[in-house]
Amino acid sequence: MQKTITQQRVDELAELSKKLRHLIVHNTQLTGGGHFGASLSMVEILTALYWEVMNIDPENPKWAGRDYFVLSKGHACAGFAPVLAEKGFFDPRLLTTFNQLGSCFGMHTTLKMAGVEHPTGSLGHGLSVGLGIALGLKLDGKPNRVFVLIGDGEQQEGSVWEAVMAAGNWGVDNLITIVDRNFLSQDGETEKLMRLEPLADKWRSFNWSVKTVDGHDMGSVLNGLARLPFEPDKPSCLIAETVKGKGVSFMENQPKWHYGIMTDEQYETATREVQFDGARLRSHECLGIEA
Ligand SMILES: Cc1ncc(C[n+]2csc(CCOP(=O)(O)OP(=O)(O)O)c2C)c(N)n1
């Protein structure tokens, strides 16, 4: 069924993305740095999934009726945990413990963090795991869907294509992959390191239904995911075209900002650029971060 989304809702979620981006920038910097680029490129995608698309219950993360989410690009945990905290999976104060010894909130996702279905960080595994969950749900006759967010550079891993081939072969239509297509991997351009184009055609050739959207335009992302599966009896692939480091000018499209920590001067610039007006998120209150 096609979900109708009002312009007001699109605007609300776009505003929420701004606040989450602000939170990610501050929290990652204040806790010692991390994967800024990878985290900032997926903000709108996660906002759409967690606030509009997926059936979830943060108070009961293991609710049997939930949709599943696997962050296959697990190095972007600095961008994922604030979403889970803000959504209510855990106390936002835990965000200050990012990457500290004993914390549930590490540089990569772990099962210690509420809302994480599968620990990730070693690239190339998330889609196979998601496919397994999706097949299991189908065997049990359940309506739950499985969403997997992968990086574009991650597709250098052969295991990704095994899962793509198998899911297409079996027509696993409760599996939805979102590709964070920022055209950069850790150390350079995907098209120079290992060419991916024509990417949509590659997925289609394995019997997936594919759409390409602007991954920073909330309306495009929401519309792209409004009807699932995209086609009956096929898995769906949303290629979300994004900008690595989106929102911080000196990070945008710069492979070196895959991971790092800012100088005081850079932090000042970033703070200005991710500023927003209006009410703060719960996490901002807990962490004492200004709007
Ligand atoms: C199996 C494996 N090989 C290498 C790495 C090191 N690594 C971490 S992130 C990254 C690049 C990922 O690029 P992409 O999938 O495009 O994600 P992005 O950060 O651009 O969103 C690499 C190579 C890893 N985590 N796992």
The ligand as an SDF file (V2000), in Angstrom:
LIG
                    3D

 26 27  0  0  0  0  0  0  0  0999 V2000
   36.1280   -6.2890    5.7430 C   0  0  0  0  0  0  0  0  0  0  0  0
   36.6000   -4.8890    5.9910 C   0  0  0  0  0  0  0  0  0  0  0  0
   37.6000   -4.3800    5.2390 N   0  0  0  0  0  0  0  0  0  0  0  0
   38.0360   -3.1080    5.4580 C   0  0  0  0  0  0  0  0  0  0  0  0
   37.4700   -2.3480    6.4500 C   0  0  0  0  0  0  0  0  0  0  0  0
   38.0180   -0.9490    6.7020 C   0  0  0  0  0  0  0  0  0  0  0  0
   37.0290    0.0450    6.3220 N   0  0  0  0  0  0  0  0  0  0  0  0
   36.2560    0.6750    7.2240 C   0  0  0  0  0  0  0  0  0  0  0  0
   35.2110    1.7610    6.5280 S   0  0  0  0  0  0  0  0  0  0  0  0
   35.8100    1.4560    4.9800 C   0  0  0  0  0  0  0  0  0  0  0  0
   35.2650    2.1570    3.7840 C   0  0  0  0  0  0  0  0  0  0  0  0
   33.8030    1.9720    3.6170 C   0  0  0  0  0  0  0  0  0  0  0  0
   33.3650    2.7420    2.5510 O   0  0  0  0  0  0  0  0  0  0  0  0
   31.8360    2.7800    2.1850 P   0  0  0  0  0  0  0  0  0  0  0  0
   31.2700    1.4240    2.2180 O   0  0  0  0  0  0  0  0  0  0  0  0
   31.7090    3.5330    0.9210 O   0  0  0  0  0  0  0  0  0  0  0  0
   31.1920    3.5460    3.3970 O   0  0  0  0  0  0  0  0  0  0  0  0
   31.1330    5.1040    3.7180 P   0  0  0  0  0  0  0  0  0  0  0  0
   32.0720    5.2930    4.8800 O   0  0  0  0  0  0  0  0  0  0  0  0
   31.5950    5.8780    2.5160 O   0  0  0  0  0  0  0  0  0  0  0  0
   29.7410    5.3800    4.0410 O   0  0  0  0  0  0  0  0  0  0  0  0
   36.8080    0.4760    5.0310 C   0  0  0  0  0  0  0  0  0  0  0  0
   37.5330   -0.0280    3.8540 C   0  0  0  0  0  0  0  0  0  0  0  0
   36.4230   -2.9300    7.2100 C   0  0  0  0  0  0  0  0  0  0  0  0
   35.8040   -2.2430    8.1630 N   0  0  0  0  0  0  0  0  0  0  0  0
   35.9900   -4.1810    6.9490 N   0  0  0  0  0  0  0  0  0  0  0  0
  1  2  1  0
  2  3  1  0
  2 26  2  0
  3  4  2  0
  4  5  1  0
  5  6  1  0
  5 24  2  0
  6  7  1  0
  7  8  2  0
  7 22  1  0
  8  9  1  0
  9 10  1  0
 10 11  1  0
 10 22  2  0
 11 12  1  0
 12 13  1  0
 13 14  1  0
 14 15  2  0
 14 16  1  0
 14 17  1  0
 17 18  1  0
 18 19  2  0
 18 20  1  0
 18 21  1  0
 22 23  1  0
 24 25  1  0
 24 26  1  0
M  CHG  1   7   1
M  END
$$$$
